[in-house]
Amino acid sequence: MEPFSFVGSDSLDYPVSIRIINLEGGETPLKFSTLLEHPELRYIGSNQSPHSDLYVTVQVWAGSKPLTVPVQTAYKPFRTERRWNEWLTLPVTYSALPQNARLAITIWDLSPTGGEGAQGHAIPFGGTTLPLFDQDNQLHKGRQKCLVYRHKQADGNDDSTTPSTLPRTKAKKGAPEVEEEDELERMEKLFKKHELSEIPRVDWLDQLVFRGFEKRGPQSTKSTLKAIQRQKALQIDASGESADASSSPELSSFLLYVELPRFDFPVVFADYEYPPPPVSSYLHLSSSQSNVILKPPPEVHFGPGINEVGDDEGYGGRLIRVYDPEVAAKDNPAESKHRRLVRSQHRNGILDKDLKPNPKVRDELNMIMAYSPTHSLSPEEKDLIWKFRHHLTRNKKALTKFAKSVNWQDQSESRQAAQILDKWEDIDVDDALELLGPTFDNSSVRAFAVKRLRKADDHELLLYLLQLVQALKYEHISPQPGHEAARDSSLARFLISRAVNSFTLGNYFWWYLMVECDDKSQDQGPNNQAIYGKIAYDFMAELVKQPGGEETRKTLRRQAEWISILSKISSEIKTSNESIAKRTERVKHFLADPKNELTTIDPPLPLPLDPSIEIIGVVPEETVVFKSSLHPIKVSFKTTSGRKYPIIFKTGDDLRQDQLVIQIITLMDDLLQKENLDLKLSPYKILATSTSAGLSQFVHSMSFQAIASKYRNNPALAYLRQNNPDSQGPMGLRKETLDTFIKSCAGYCVITYILGVGDRHLDNLLLAPDGHFFHADFGYILGRDPKPFAPAMKLSKEMVDCMGGSSSEHYRQFKQYCFLAYSALRKNCNLILNLFSLMVNANIPDIKLEPDKAALKVKERFHLELSEEEAIRHLERIMDDNLNALVPVVIDKLHELVQAFRA
C-alpha cells in the first residue's frame, strides 16, 4: 500500500469555520396578477429585485440536535450579484465534532409582514445542509457547491430534507446533456484538486484552461441546475409520486458556493478516547465480620410479572445489570449512609468510652495496627477502629489508622475526632511525618503532628528537614499577598521558629527554600513559588528580630554571592571549547584574582554545604576541572581549623535526587547507630543550590576501575595494603582498615538494595585509603537501571576478593553485618516509607515517573510480608545469585571498554 499521511480530528484544536462565497442562479419573476392576489408577496425583498439584500446563518448540528448557536454574515448591499465572500467562525472545535456533524446553512430574506417560518422580519429564502465528513470519514475541504431548497429553513437532522447534494440517479446514456454534465463534473473535480495542489501547476497551461472554462462558467451553473431538476424528476417518477407532490421539498434554481478550510493533510474522524473507568476492587470484610460471607445469600421471590422471561424476550426480563461509572470514583451513597448510621450509635454514647474489644477483635486490631503506611483500610476496618477509638488512645501506633478512618468532611465527626486527638498517647516521629503527608489536610491533625515534632532536637530535625520543607506544599497557605505564611500554617510557624534559633537548621532551611523558589517547571503548581517565597520572607522577617539575626542574614547573603561567583566561572568553563589544561588554568587565574574576593574571605564564611566549616580563602593551585560533559570543578578552601576542605561545584545538573539519596543514607546510618551497629558509613555531603547547580563534598578516594587498572591481582586488597600495611594483621592489613572495609561494604550493599540504586559499575564504587567503601552518582534509583538484567545488589568480585573470597571468615562476617543491617532497617521501614511519601511532589526525576508508586517500590525491597528469618534468607539468596552471576561481570567489562573508547 502507498503511504497515507493524515491527522485525527481529535487532535485538531481549531474552530470550525466556513466562507460564504456567493449565491448563483435565478428564477422567473412573479406575475403582476399573482402579486395582486397575494399582496403580502410584494413586501418580500427577493420578489422586488433579483439582487435584493440577503444574509446567511450557519449552525452546527449532530444527532438531529443543534450543537451551537447560529452565526450569521454581516450586512452587505448587493448590486449586480449576491456575493458575501465572508469567513464565519463557529463556537466549536474540530476535535469536539462527532462523526455525524453537519452545517445547517439558511439564507434569509427580509419581509416586514413576515410569513411562513419567519423570525421577526426575516423569512427563509432557502436552506441547505452540508455534512462535515464524507463517506470515508474524511473532513470536507475546499470549495463546495450546495443545492438551495427554496422557502425552507435548513434542518440539520440526520435524515435531512435539505441535503446539499442529491444522490445520483441513472439517466439515459448517450444523451448530449448527460455527457455535458459528466464533463463539467469531471472538470470541477480537477479544478478542486488543482486548488488543493494535488495537481502540479503549469502556469502557461493553467491560464489557457482557465480562460476556456470561464467562457463555460454560466453554462456550467445552468447545466448543474438542469441536472438537479432532472434527478429530482427521476426520483419522483421512481417513487410513483406526482410531480406536484406536496411532500417533496421545493427545489430551486439556486446554488450556494461555500469554502471550507484546507489543511496540509487529510483530516480523518477520530473520536476522543476517554480514560478507562475505575474498576472497584473487592474489599474484604474484617475477620470479625467474615461470618457474613459464610452464610448463603437470601433467596429472593419476585412478584407476579417481575423478572419474567417472555417468549420474545432474550435478555431476561426487566432486571438487568447496568454499569455504574462512579463505582470506586465516588462514595457509594448507601455505604455513606450506613457509615453515618453506624457511627452515630458510637458518637456520643456514654458506654462507648468503656467499650473494650474481645480477644478475637483485639487480635484483629493488632493486625490492623501493623499495616504499613501505604496500606489502605477497608470500610469495615475503619468502622472497627472508630468503634474502639477510646480504647485505642493508649496505643500510639493506632493514631494514624484512626486518622484514616475518620470522615473529616463530616463536621460533627471531625469535631469529635479532634477532641480525641488531645487524649492520645504521644506518637513516634515516623507517625507524625505520615500525618504531614498529602493524605491528611485537616488542620487539627497536622497541628497534632507538629506538636510531636516540637519534642525533637535539632539533630533529629535536621534528618527530616528536607521532607518537612516539601510538606509545606500540603499546608493551607494562601499564595495571595498580604497573608503571612506562618499565620496560615502550624508547620511553617514551627520550622521558622526553630530555624531562626539554630544557624545550622537555618542554613539548610534557607537553601531548601531557595531551590523551591527557583523551580519554574510545569510539574510544580502555579502557586508553588509564591508560597515558598512568602515562607522565605517570613523567615527573614523573624530572623532579624532575634539577637544577632542581622548578622545571620548578612551571612546568608554572602553565601549567595559566593555561589554566584562560582556559578559564573563554572558556566564559562562548561561552554568553552578549550582543552582541559586551558580550562583548568583559566579557573585557577579566576580564583586567584583578588577582584573575585575568593583569595581572602574575611570574616570567615560558613560553608553552605556544611555550616560547621568556616572558610577563609581559596587554594587556587589545587583546582581541578574534570573530564565529564558538564566539566565540574574541584576547588579547595582553607578553613579556620587550618585544614583544607575540597568541594566539587557543578552547573547544568539537578542534584536534588543525589541530595535525597545522601540524606536517606545519613538517616539510615543514624538508625543503625541507635541499634549499636556502626557500619562505618561515610555519606559525603551534597547541597543543591538551585535546580541546575549544586555543591558536593570531595572525598579523597579511588574508584574500583582505577584501582583495577593500577593493580593486577586482587586490586582492592593491594590498594589497601599499600596505604595500611601491617605484617601482623589479617592478609597483611591493619585490622581496623579491613574491619572498616567489611562493615562499609555491608552497609552500602544493603542500603543501595533497599533504595534500588541502579547503574552500578566499577567507576562509581569508591574506596578511601583508610578502608571506607562508598557509592557515588545516584542518577538511577527505585529499581531503574539503563542496563538490562542488572543485579538487584551490587556485590562485585573485587569486593569479595578483598575479604579473602566467598569461603573466608571475613566474607561470612560481611554477610552477618548485612543481615543485621537489613533487620534493623526493616524495623524502621515506616519512617523511610513516610519520607518517600513526602517527596512525591519534589520534582525528583525517578520519583516523578510514577509518584504514587515511589514508596511502594521501596516497600517491596523490605519484604514486609515475610518474617524476619524468611527475609534474611531472601537477602542471602540475592547475594549468592549476584556473586555467581555472569551478567554483572559482563556489564563491568563493557563499561570499561566504553570508557576506554571515550578516552
GIRA-V805459 format. One record per backbone hydrogen bond with DSSP energy under -1.0 kcal/mol. CO is the residue of the C=O (numbers start at 1). NH is the residue of the N-H. Records with the same first field share a line. If there is no record, write none. Layout:
# GIRA-V805459
CO=NH + NH
This chain:
# GIRA-V805459
7=268
8=11
9=12
11=13
12=14 + 95
14=94
16=90
18=88
19=259
20=86
21=84 + 85
22=257
24=255
31=35
32=36
33=37
34=38
38=41
39=42
41=44
44=47
45=48 + 49
49=52
55=108
56=73
57=106
58=71
59=104
60=67 + 68
61=102
62=65
65=62
71=58
81=83
82=23
86=20
88=18
90=92
92=16
93=96
94=97
98=101
101=132
102=61
103=130
104=59
105=128
106=57
107=125 + 126
108=55
109=123
110=45
111=114
115=118
119=122
121=111
122=119
123=109
125=151
126=107
127=149
128=105
129=164
130=103
132=140
134=137
137=269
138=134
142=260
144=258
146=256
149=127 + 152
162=129
164=147
172=175
175=179
176=180
177=181
178=182
179=183
180=184
181=185
182=186
183=187
184=188
185=189
186=190
187=191
188=192
189=193
190=194
191=195
192=196
193=198
194=197
202=206
203=207
204=208
205=209
206=210
207=211
208=212
209=213
210=214
214=217
216=220
217=221
218=222
219=223
220=224
221=225
222=226
223=227
224=228
225=229
226=230
227=231
228=232
229=233
230=234
231=235
232=236
233=237
234=238
235=239
236=241
242=245
250=150
253=26
254=148
255=24
256=146
257=21
258=144
259=19
260=142
266=7
267=139
268=9
286=289
289=292
290=293
303=306
324=327
326=329 + 330
332=336
333=337
334=338
335=339
336=340
337=341
338=342
339=343
340=344
352=355
358=362
359=363
360=364
361=365
362=366
363=367
364=368
365=369
366=370
368=371
372=375
378=382
379=383
380=384
381=385
382=386
383=387
384=388
386=389
388=392
392=395
393=425
395=398
398=402
399=403
400=404
401=405
406=408
407=410
410=414
411=415
412=416
413=417
414=418
415=419
416=420
417=421
420=423
421=424
428=432
429=433
430=434
431=435
434=437
442=446
443=447
444=448
445=449
446=450
447=451
448=452
449=453
450=454
452=455
453=456
457=461
458=462
464=468
465=469
466=470
467=471
470=473
471=474
472=475
475=477
480=483
484=488
485=489
489=493
490=494
491=495
492=496
493=497
494=498
495=499
496=500
502=506
503=507
504=508
505=509
506=510
507=511
508=512
509=513
510=514
511=515
512=516
513=517
514=518
525=528
527=531
528=532
529=533
530=534
531=535
532=536
533=537
534=538
535=539
536=540
537=541
538=542
539=543
540=544
543=546
546=549
548=552
549=553
550=554
551=555
552=556
553=557
554=558
555=559
556=560
557=561
558=562
559=563
560=564
561=565
562=566
563=567
564=568
565=569
566=570
567=571
568=572
569=573
570=574
571=575
572=576
579=583
580=584
581=585
582=586
583=587
584=588
585=589
586=590
587=591
588=592
593=596
594=597
598=618
605=615
610=613
613=607
614=640
615=605
616=601
617=638
619=622
620=623
624=634
632=626
633=649
634=624
635=647
636=619
637=645
638=616
639=642
643=639
645=637
646=698
647=635
648=696
649=633
650=694
655=659
656=660
657=661
658=662
659=663
660=664
661=665
662=666
663=667
664=668
665=669
666=670
667=671
668=672
669=673
670=674
672=677
673=676
685=697
687=695
692=652
693=689 + 690
694=650
695=687
696=648
702=767
703=707
704=708
705=709
706=710
707=711
714=718
715=719
716=720
717=721
718=722
719=723
720=724
724=734
726=729
729=732
730=733
732=726
734=738
735=739
736=740
737=741
738=742
739=743
740=744
741=745
742=746
743=747
744=748
745=749
746=750
747=751
748=752
749=753
750=754
751=755
752=757
755=782
756=783
761=764
762=705
764=776
765=704
766=774
767=702
768=771
772=768
774=766
780=758
781=784
793=795
796=800
797=801
798=802
800=805
801=804
805=808
808=812
809=813
810=814
811=815
812=816
813=817
814=818
815=819
816=820
817=821
818=822
819=823
820=824
821=825
822=826
823=827
826=829
828=832
829=833
830=834
831=835
832=836
833=837
834=838
839=842
844=848
845=849
850=853
851=854
853=857
854=858
855=859
856=860
859=863
863=866
867=871
868=872
869=873
870=874
871=875
872=876
873=877
874=878
875=879
876=880
877=881
878=882
879=883
880=884
886=890
887=891
888=892
889=893
890=894
891=895
892=896
893=897
894=898
895=899
896=900
897=901
898=902
899=903
